[in-house]
Amino acid sequence: MGTKYTAKNKLTWLWNKLEDQGIFGLGYSEKKLIAEFIIVHGTTRRTALEAIKTFEDAEKIIRKDGVIYSKAYFNEDLSIKQNGESRENTE
């Protein structure tokens, strides 16, 4: 994914995109997210998939039917978390 600095920037950018959508109760199209990641960072599809897989392995996101959801805002069944539910477990 590059140097530690560029890897951190890429992961931060990706997380911010997912968080922005999650706030509104939306997921992000995986294809669109990958394409945007490639354009913004001038990188390869493989790097984009690696970044997404990193968040998936850390259980920060849910991938389903070509859409990526932030676990900070969604339950496993893709219902939106209520205000009373803790987001601390997913951050």
CNS distance restraints for C-alpha pairs under 8 A (distance, minus, plus):
assign (resid   1 and name CA) (resid   6 and name CA) 7.39 0.50 0.50
assign (resid   1 and name CA) (resid   7 and name CA) 5.36 0.50 0.50
assign (resid   1 and name CA) (resid  47 and name CA) 5.87 0.50 0.50
assign (resid   1 and name CA) (resid  50 and name CA) 7.86 0.50 0.50
assign (resid   1 and name CA) (resid  51 and name CA) 7.92 0.50 0.50
assign (resid   2 and name CA) (resid   6 and name CA) 5.82 0.50 0.50
assign (resid   2 and name CA) (resid   7 and name CA) 5.72 0.50 0.50
assign (resid   3 and name CA) (resid   7 and name CA) 5.95 0.50 0.50
assign (resid   4 and name CA) (resid   8 and name CA) 6.06 0.50 0.50
assign (resid   5 and name CA) (resid   9 and name CA) 6.32 0.50 0.50
assign (resid   6 and name CA) (resid  10 and name CA) 6.12 0.50 0.50
assign (resid   7 and name CA) (resid  11 and name CA) 6.17 0.50 0.50
assign (resid   8 and name CA) (resid  12 and name CA) 5.99 0.50 0.50
assign (resid   9 and name CA) (resid  13 and name CA) 6.03 0.50 0.50
assign (resid  10 and name CA) (resid  14 and name CA) 6.16 0.50 0.50
assign (resid  10 and name CA) (resid  41 and name CA) 7.33 0.50 0.50
assign (resid  10 and name CA) (resid  51 and name CA) 7.71 0.50 0.50
assign (resid  11 and name CA) (resid  15 and name CA) 6.06 0.50 0.50
assign (resid  11 and name CA) (resid  51 and name CA) 6.38 0.50 0.50
assign (resid  12 and name CA) (resid  16 and name CA) 6.09 0.50 0.50
assign (resid  13 and name CA) (resid  17 and name CA) 6.35 0.50 0.50
assign (resid  14 and name CA) (resid  18 and name CA) 6.43 0.50 0.50
assign (resid  14 and name CA) (resid  37 and name CA) 7.46 0.50 0.50
assign (resid  14 and name CA) (resid  51 and name CA) 7.85 0.50 0.50
assign (resid  14 and name CA) (resid  52 and name CA) 7.96 0.50 0.50
assign (resid  15 and name CA) (resid  19 and name CA) 6.05 0.50 0.50
assign (resid  16 and name CA) (resid  20 and name CA) 6.02 0.50 0.50
assign (resid  17 and name CA) (resid  21 and name CA) 6.57 0.50 0.50
assign (resid  18 and name CA) (resid  22 and name CA) 6.11 0.50 0.50
assign (resid  18 and name CA) (resid  27 and name CA) 7.35 0.50 0.50
assign (resid  18 and name CA) (resid  28 and name CA) 6.68 0.50 0.50
assign (resid  18 and name CA) (resid  68 and name CA) 7.64 0.50 0.50
assign (resid  18 and name CA) (resid  69 and name CA) 6.82 0.50 0.50
assign (resid  18 and name CA) (resid  70 and name CA) 5.89 0.50 0.50
assign (resid  19 and name CA) (resid  23 and name CA) 6.15 0.50 0.50
assign (resid  19 and name CA) (resid  70 and name CA) 6.34 0.50 0.50
assign (resid  19 and name CA) (resid  72 and name CA) 7.87 0.50 0.50
assign (resid  20 and name CA) (resid  24 and name CA) 7.24 0.50 0.50
assign (resid  21 and name CA) (resid  25 and name CA) 6.60 0.50 0.50
assign (resid  21 and name CA) (resid  26 and name CA) 5.08 0.50 0.50
assign (resid  21 and name CA) (resid  27 and name CA) 5.92 0.50 0.50
assign (resid  21 and name CA) (resid  28 and name CA) 6.60 0.50 0.50
assign (resid  22 and name CA) (resid  26 and name CA) 5.16 0.50 0.50
assign (resid  22 and name CA) (resid  27 and name CA) 6.25 0.50 0.50
assign (resid  22 and name CA) (resid  69 and name CA) 6.72 0.50 0.50
assign (resid  22 and name CA) (resid  70 and name CA) 5.83 0.50 0.50
assign (resid  22 and name CA) (resid  72 and name CA) 7.61 0.50 0.50
assign (resid  22 and name CA) (resid  73 and name CA) 5.67 0.50 0.50
assign (resid  22 and name CA) (resid  74 and name CA) 7.74 0.50 0.50
assign (resid  23 and name CA) (resid  73 and name CA) 6.91 0.50 0.50
assign (resid  25 and name CA) (resid  73 and name CA) 7.06 0.50 0.50
assign (resid  25 and name CA) (resid  74 and name CA) 7.87 0.50 0.50
assign (resid  25 and name CA) (resid  80 and name CA) 6.50 0.50 0.50
assign (resid  26 and name CA) (resid  69 and name CA) 7.21 0.50 0.50
assign (resid  27 and name CA) (resid  67 and name CA) 5.88 0.50 0.50
assign (resid  27 and name CA) (resid  68 and name CA) 5.35 0.50 0.50
assign (resid  27 and name CA) (resid  69 and name CA) 4.55 0.50 0.50
assign (resid  27 and name CA) (resid  70 and name CA) 7.33 0.50 0.50
assign (resid  28 and name CA) (resid  32 and name CA) 7.51 0.50 0.50
assign (resid  28 and name CA) (resid  33 and name CA) 6.68 0.50 0.50
assign (resid  28 and name CA) (resid  67 and name CA) 5.40 0.50 0.50
assign (resid  28 and name CA) (resid  68 and name CA) 5.11 0.50 0.50
assign (resid  28 and name CA) (resid  69 and name CA) 6.48 0.50 0.50
assign (resid  29 and name CA) (resid  33 and name CA) 6.04 0.50 0.50
assign (resid  29 and name CA) (resid  66 and name CA) 6.09 0.50 0.50
assign (resid  29 and name CA) (resid  67 and name CA) 4.55 0.50 0.50
assign (resid  29 and name CA) (resid  68 and name CA) 6.32 0.50 0.50
assign (resid  30 and name CA) (resid  34 and name CA) 6.07 0.50 0.50
assign (resid  30 and name CA) (resid  66 and name CA) 5.35 0.50 0.50
assign (resid  30 and name CA) (resid  67 and name CA) 5.17 0.50 0.50
assign (resid  30 and name CA) (resid  68 and name CA) 5.93 0.50 0.50
assign (resid  31 and name CA) (resid  35 and name CA) 6.15 0.50 0.50
assign (resid  31 and name CA) (resid  66 and name CA) 7.26 0.50 0.50
assign (resid  32 and name CA) (resid  36 and name CA) 6.07 0.50 0.50
assign (resid  33 and name CA) (resid  37 and name CA) 6.00 0.50 0.50
assign (resid  34 and name CA) (resid  38 and name CA) 6.19 0.50 0.50
assign (resid  34 and name CA) (resid  45 and name CA) 6.79 0.50 0.50
assign (resid  34 and name CA) (resid  48 and name CA) 5.78 0.50 0.50
assign (resid  34 and name CA) (resid  49 and name CA) 7.33 0.50 0.50
assign (resid  35 and name CA) (resid  39 and name CA) 6.30 0.50 0.50
assign (resid  35 and name CA) (resid  45 and name CA) 7.84 0.50 0.50
assign (resid  36 and name CA) (resid  40 and name CA) 6.03 0.50 0.50
assign (resid  37 and name CA) (resid  41 and name CA) 5.94 0.50 0.50
assign (resid  37 and name CA) (resid  42 and name CA) 7.90 0.50 0.50
assign (resid  37 and name CA) (resid  43 and name CA) 7.68 0.50 0.50
assign (resid  37 and name CA) (resid  48 and name CA) 6.38 0.50 0.50
assign (resid  38 and name CA) (resid  42 and name CA) 5.33 0.50 0.50
assign (resid  38 and name CA) (resid  43 and name CA) 4.99 0.50 0.50
assign (resid  38 and name CA) (resid  44 and name CA) 5.93 0.50 0.50
assign (resid  38 and name CA) (resid  45 and name CA) 6.49 0.50 0.50
assign (resid  38 and name CA) (resid  48 and name CA) 6.80 0.50 0.50
assign (resid  39 and name CA) (resid  43 and name CA) 7.27 0.50 0.50
assign (resid  43 and name CA) (resid  47 and name CA) 6.60 0.50 0.50
assign (resid  43 and name CA) (resid  48 and name CA) 7.61 0.50 0.50
assign (resid  44 and name CA) (resid  48 and name CA) 6.57 0.50 0.50
assign (resid  45 and name CA) (resid  49 and name CA) 6.18 0.50 0.50
assign (resid  46 and name CA) (resid  50 and name CA) 6.09 0.50 0.50
assign (resid  47 and name CA) (resid  51 and name CA) 6.23 0.50 0.50
assign (resid  48 and name CA) (resid  52 and name CA) 6.32 0.50 0.50
assign (resid  49 and name CA) (resid  53 and name CA) 5.99 0.50 0.50
assign (resid  50 and name CA) (resid  54 and name CA) 6.17 0.50 0.50
assign (resid  51 and name CA) (resid  55 and name CA) 6.72 0.50 0.50
assign (resid  52 and name CA) (resid  56 and name CA) 6.26 0.50 0.50
assign (resid  53 and name CA) (resid  57 and name CA) 5.96 0.50 0.50
assign (resid  54 and name CA) (resid  58 and name CA) 6.25 0.50 0.50
assign (resid  55 and name CA) (resid  59 and name CA) 6.18 0.50 0.50
assign (resid  55 and name CA) (resid  60 and name CA) 5.23 0.50 0.50
assign (resid  55 and name CA) (resid  61 and name CA) 5.96 0.50 0.50
assign (resid  56 and name CA) (resid  60 and name CA) 5.88 0.50 0.50
assign (resid  56 and name CA) (resid  61 and name CA) 5.24 0.50 0.50
assign (resid  56 and name CA) (resid  62 and name CA) 6.65 0.50 0.50
assign (resid  56 and name CA) (resid  63 and name CA) 7.65 0.50 0.50
assign (resid  59 and name CA) (resid  71 and name CA) 7.40 0.50 0.50
assign (resid  59 and name CA) (resid  90 and name CA) 7.34 0.50 0.50
assign (resid  60 and name CA) (resid  70 and name CA) 6.26 0.50 0.50
assign (resid  60 and name CA) (resid  71 and name CA) 5.31 0.50 0.50
assign (resid  60 and name CA) (resid  72 and name CA) 7.13 0.50 0.50
assign (resid  60 and name CA) (resid  90 and name CA) 5.85 0.50 0.50
assign (resid  60 and name CA) (resid  91 and name CA) 7.11 0.50 0.50
assign (resid  61 and name CA) (resid  68 and name CA) 6.62 0.50 0.50
assign (resid  61 and name CA) (resid  69 and name CA) 5.49 0.50 0.50
assign (resid  61 and name CA) (resid  70 and name CA) 4.56 0.50 0.50
assign (resid  61 and name CA) (resid  71 and name CA) 4.94 0.50 0.50
assign (resid  61 and name CA) (resid  72 and name CA) 7.94 0.50 0.50
assign (resid  62 and name CA) (resid  68 and name CA) 5.68 0.50 0.50
assign (resid  62 and name CA) (resid  69 and name CA) 5.06 0.50 0.50
assign (resid  62 and name CA) (resid  70 and name CA) 6.37 0.50 0.50
assign (resid  62 and name CA) (resid  71 and name CA) 6.31 0.50 0.50
assign (resid  62 and name CA) (resid  76 and name CA) 7.42 0.50 0.50
assign (resid  63 and name CA) (resid  67 and name CA) 5.77 0.50 0.50
assign (resid  63 and name CA) (resid  68 and name CA) 4.55 0.50 0.50
assign (resid  63 and name CA) (resid  69 and name CA) 6.42 0.50 0.50
assign (resid  64 and name CA) (resid  68 and name CA) 6.49 0.50 0.50
assign (resid  69 and name CA) (resid  73 and name CA) 7.88 0.50 0.50
assign (resid  69 and name CA) (resid  74 and name CA) 6.89 0.50 0.50
assign (resid  69 and name CA) (resid  78 and name CA) 7.95 0.50 0.50
assign (resid  70 and name CA) (resid  74 and name CA) 6.30 0.50 0.50
assign (resid  71 and name CA) (resid  75 and name CA) 6.43 0.50 0.50
assign (resid  71 and name CA) (resid  76 and name CA) 7.69 0.50 0.50
assign (resid  71 and name CA) (resid  90 and name CA) 6.14 0.50 0.50
assign (resid  72 and name CA) (resid  81 and name CA) 8.00 0.50 0.50
assign (resid  72 and name CA) (resid  87 and name CA) 5.29 0.50 0.50
assign (resid  72 and name CA) (resid  88 and name CA) 7.88 0.50 0.50
assign (resid  72 and name CA) (resid  90 and name CA) 5.36 0.50 0.50
assign (resid  72 and name CA) (resid  91 and name CA) 6.66 0.50 0.50
assign (resid  73 and name CA) (resid  80 and name CA) 5.90 0.50 0.50
assign (resid  73 and name CA) (resid  81 and name CA) 5.40 0.50 0.50
assign (resid  73 and name CA) (resid  87 and name CA) 7.27 0.50 0.50
assign (resid  74 and name CA) (resid  78 and name CA) 5.26 0.50 0.50
assign (resid  74 and name CA) (resid  79 and name CA) 5.65 0.50 0.50
assign (resid  74 and name CA) (resid  80 and name CA) 4.58 0.50 0.50
assign (resid  74 and name CA) (resid  81 and name CA) 5.26 0.50 0.50
assign (resid  75 and name CA) (resid  79 and name CA) 5.42 0.50 0.50
assign (resid  75 and name CA) (resid  80 and name CA) 6.22 0.50 0.50
assign (resid  75 and name CA) (resid  81 and name CA) 6.01 0.50 0.50
assign (resid  81 and name CA) (resid  85 and name CA) 6.18 0.50 0.50
assign (resid  87 and name CA) (resid  91 and name CA) 6.60 0.50 0.50
